[in-house]
């Protein structure tokens, strides 16, 4: 396992996994290597975490566009996306703590940001360490969800989120 950390988030990546943690640059800031295009004018940016058991392409959208197209039947993509600090504890983010034990029955092809044949997703919103996040997970195969979700849960067990 290798530790990946940045932006107050850390995770132990299993062997063979790829990941990155970054913050997209705000308009007028110098771009970072992994940050992609700057956010729109006036938008604030926060941590974005991409974890996958496939190599992540260099160009990837916040919620995995550019990577989900490469997921095979045994592959997964995990995204943690941080929202504005004012959102912490708001109704949408009222769940306390990162969900670490997802249920295979909680995955659905209709949940995907971009629907691709055979895939399924789950999205949960929560607050941890006074920070508001979305956990978005894409499985390469809905049919294989009972074997893929435990793999995701093992990785989620290692995620650490520090207060801002």
DRENDO-1510 file (C-alpha; in Angstrom, 1 decimal, always signed):
<recs>
REC; n; res; u; v; w
REC; 1; UNK; +0.0; +0.0; +0.0 .
REC; 2; UNK; +1.1; +3.5; -0.7 .
REC; 3; UNK; -0.2; +6.6; +1.1 .
REC; 4; UNK; -1.6; +9.4; -1.0 .
REC; 5; UNK; -2.3; +12.7; +0.7 .
REC; 6; UNK; -3.1; +16.3; +0.0 .
REC; 7; UNK; -5.7; +19.0; +0.7 .
REC; 8; UNK; -6.2; +17.6; +4.2 .
REC; 9; UNK; -7.3; +14.2; +2.8 .
REC; 10; UNK; -5.2; +11.0; +3.0 .
REC; 11; UNK; -5.8; +7.4; +1.8 .
REC; 12; UNK; -3.9; +4.2; +1.6 .
REC; 13; UNK; -4.0; +3.0; -2.0 .
REC; 14; UNK; -3.8; -0.8; -2.5 .
REC; 15; UNK; -1.2; -2.1; -4.9 .
REC; 16; UNK; -2.2; -1.5; -8.5 .
REC; 17; UNK; -4.5; +1.4; -7.7 .
REC; 18; UNK; -4.0; +4.9; -9.0 .
REC; 19; UNK; -5.1; +8.1; -7.4 .
REC; 20; UNK; -4.7; +11.9; -7.1 .
REC; 21; UNK; -5.8; +14.6; -4.7 .
REC; 22; UNK; -5.9; +18.1; -5.9 .
REC; 23; UNK; -7.7; +21.4; -5.8 .
REC; 24; UNK; -8.7; +23.0; -9.1 .
REC; 25; UNK; -7.2; +26.5; -9.4 .
REC; 26; UNK; -9.5; +29.4; -9.1 .
REC; 27; UNK; -9.7; +32.0; -11.8 .
REC; 28; UNK; -6.5; +34.0; -11.8 .
REC; 29; UNK; -4.5; +31.4; -9.9 .
REC; 30; UNK; -1.6; +29.5; -11.5 .
REC; 31; UNK; -2.9; +26.1; -12.6 .
REC; 32; UNK; -1.6; +23.0; -10.9 .
REC; 33; UNK; -0.4; +19.9; -12.8 .
REC; 34; UNK; -3.4; +17.9; -11.8 .
REC; 35; UNK; -5.9; +20.7; -11.5 .
REC; 36; UNK; -7.1; +20.9; -15.1 .
REC; 37; UNK; -8.9; +24.0; -16.2 .
REC; 38; UNK; -9.5; +26.8; -13.7 .
REC; 39; UNK; -12.9; +27.1; -12.1 .
REC; 40; UNK; -15.3; +29.7; -13.4 .
REC; 41; UNK; -14.9; +33.3; -12.2 .
REC; 42; UNK; -16.1; +33.7; -8.7 .
REC; 43; UNK; -16.2; +29.9; -7.9 .
REC; 44; UNK; -14.3; +28.7; -4.9 .
REC; 45; UNK; -12.5; +25.3; -5.2 .
REC; 46; UNK; -11.8; +22.6; -2.7 .
REC; 47; UNK; -10.4; +19.1; -2.6 .
REC; 48; UNK; -11.1; +16.6; -5.3 .
REC; 49; UNK; -10.0; +13.0; -4.8 .
REC; 50; UNK; -9.9; +10.4; -7.6 .
REC; 51; UNK; -9.1; +6.8; -6.8 .
REC; 52; UNK; -9.3; +3.8; -9.2 .
REC; 53; UNK; -8.1; +0.3; -9.8 .
REC; 54; UNK; -7.2; +1.4; -13.3 .
REC; 55; UNK; -4.6; +3.9; -14.5 .
REC; 56; UNK; -6.3; +7.4; -14.4 .
REC; 57; UNK; -6.0; +9.4; -17.6 .
REC; 58; UNK; -4.4; +12.8; -17.2 .
REC; 59; UNK; -7.5; +14.7; -18.3 .
REC; 60; UNK; -10.4; +13.7; -16.0 .
REC; 61; UNK; -13.5; +15.6; -15.0 .
REC; 62; UNK; -14.3; +16.2; -11.3 .
REC; 63; UNK; -16.8; +13.3; -11.3 .
REC; 64; UNK; -14.7; +11.0; -13.4 .
REC; 65; UNK; -15.6; +11.8; -17.0 .
REC; 66; UNK; -12.6; +10.7; -19.1 .
REC; 67; UNK; -12.0; +7.7; -16.7 .
REC; 68; UNK; -15.4; +6.0; -16.5 .
REC; 69; UNK; -15.2; +5.1; -20.2 .
REC; 70; UNK; -12.1; +2.9; -19.4 .
REC; 71; UNK; -13.7; +0.9; -16.6 .
REC; 72; UNK; -14.0; -2.8; -17.3 .
REC; 73; UNK; -16.2; -5.3; -15.5 .
REC; 74; UNK; -13.8; -5.6; -12.5 .
REC; 75; UNK; -13.0; -1.9; -12.2 .
REC; 76; UNK; -14.1; +0.9; -9.8 .
REC; 77; UNK; -13.7; +4.6; -9.6 .
REC; 78; UNK; -14.1; +6.5; -6.3 .
REC; 79; UNK; -14.5; +10.3; -6.2 .
REC; 80; UNK; -14.6; +12.5; -3.1 .
REC; 81; UNK; -15.6; +16.0; -4.0 .
REC; 82; UNK; -15.5; +18.8; -1.4 .
REC; 83; UNK; -18.1; +21.6; -1.4 .
REC; 84; UNK; -17.9; +25.0; +0.1 .
REC; 85; UNK; -17.3; +25.0; +3.9 .
REC; 86; UNK; -20.7; +26.8; +4.4 .
REC; 87; UNK; -22.4; +23.7; +3.2 .
REC; 88; UNK; -21.1; +21.5; +6.1 .
REC; 89; UNK; -24.0; +20.3; +8.2 .
REC; 90; UNK; -26.6; +21.6; +5.8 .
REC; 91; UNK; -29.5; +19.3; +5.1 .
REC; 92; UNK; -28.0; +17.7; +2.0 .
REC; 93; UNK; -24.8; +17.1; +3.9 .
REC; 94; UNK; -26.5; +16.1; +7.2 .
REC; 95; UNK; -25.0; +12.6; +7.1 .
REC; 96; UNK; -22.1; +12.5; +9.6 .
REC; 97; UNK; -18.9; +10.9; +8.6 .
REC; 98; UNK; -17.6; +9.4; +5.4 .
REC; 99; UNK; -19.7; +6.3; +4.5 .
REC; 100; UNK; -17.2; +3.4; +4.8 .
REC; 101; UNK; -19.5; +0.4; +4.4 .
REC; 102; UNK; -21.4; +0.8; +1.2 .
REC; 103; UNK; -24.1; -1.8; +0.4 .
REC; 104; UNK; -24.1; -3.4; -3.1 .
REC; 105; UNK; -27.9; -2.9; -3.2 .
REC; 106; UNK; -27.3; +0.9; -3.0 .
REC; 107; UNK; -25.8; +0.9; -6.5 .
REC; 108; UNK; -28.0; +1.7; -9.5 .
REC; 109; UNK; -27.3; +2.4; -13.2 .
REC; 110; UNK; -29.6; +5.4; -13.0 .
REC; 111; UNK; -27.3; +7.2; -10.5 .
REC; 112; UNK; -24.5; +7.7; -12.9 .
REC; 113; UNK; -23.5; +11.2; -13.9 .
REC; 114; UNK; -23.0; +9.7; -17.4 .
REC; 115; UNK; -24.8; +6.5; -18.1 .
REC; 116; UNK; -22.6; +3.8; -19.8 .
REC; 117; UNK; -23.9; +0.3; -20.5 .
REC; 118; UNK; -23.4; -2.1; -17.7 .
REC; 119; UNK; -22.1; +0.4; -15.1 .
REC; 120; UNK; -23.7; +1.4; -11.9 .
REC; 121; UNK; -23.1; +4.2; -9.4 .
REC; 122; UNK; -23.8; +5.5; -5.9 .
REC; 123; UNK; -23.6; +9.0; -4.6 .
REC; 124; UNK; -23.8; +10.0; -1.0 .
REC; 125; UNK; -23.4; +13.4; +0.7 .
REC; 126; UNK; -21.9; +13.9; +4.2 .
REC; 127; UNK; -20.0; +16.1; +6.6 .
REC; 128; UNK; -16.8; +15.1; +8.2 .
REC; 129; UNK; -14.4; +17.3; +10.2 .
REC; 130; UNK; -16.6; +20.3; +9.4 .
REC; 131; UNK; -16.1; +19.7; +5.7 .
REC; 132; UNK; -18.9; +18.9; +3.2 .
REC; 133; UNK; -18.3; +16.2; +0.6 .
REC; 134; UNK; -19.9; +14.0; -2.0 .
REC; 135; UNK; -18.8; +10.4; -2.3 .
REC; 136; UNK; -19.4; +9.2; -5.8 .
REC; 137; UNK; -18.5; +5.7; -6.8 .
REC; 138; UNK; -18.8; +4.1; -10.2 .
REC; 139; UNK; -18.6; +0.3; -10.7 .
REC; 140; UNK; -17.6; -1.0; -14.1 .
REC; 141; UNK; -20.3; -3.7; -13.8 .
REC; 142; UNK; -23.6; -3.6; -12.1 .
REC; 143; UNK; -23.7; -7.4; -12.3 .
REC; 144; UNK; -20.4; -7.7; -10.4 .
REC; 145; UNK; -21.5; -5.2; -7.6 .
REC; 146; UNK; -21.4; -7.8; -4.8 .
REC; 147; UNK; -17.8; -8.5; -5.5 .
REC; 148; UNK; -16.7; -4.9; -6.3 .
REC; 149; UNK; -18.3; -3.1; -3.4 .
REC; 150; UNK; -16.2; -4.8; -0.7 .
REC; 151; UNK; -13.1; -3.7; -2.6 .
REC; 152; UNK; -14.4; -0.1; -2.5 .
REC; 153; UNK; -15.2; -0.4; +1.2 .
REC; 154; UNK; -11.6; -1.6; +2.0 .
REC; 155; UNK; -10.3; +1.6; +0.4 .
REC; 156; UNK; -12.9; +3.8; +2.1 .
REC; 157; UNK; -11.8; +2.3; +5.5 .
REC; 158; UNK; -8.4; +4.0; +5.0 .
REC; 159; UNK; -9.5; +7.5; +4.1 .
REC; 160; UNK; -8.7; +10.2; +6.6 .
REC; 161; UNK; -10.2; +13.7; +6.4 .
REC; 162; UNK; -8.6; +16.4; +8.5 .
REC; 163; UNK; -10.4; +19.6; +9.6 .
REC; 164; UNK; -9.7; +22.6; +7.4 .
</recs>
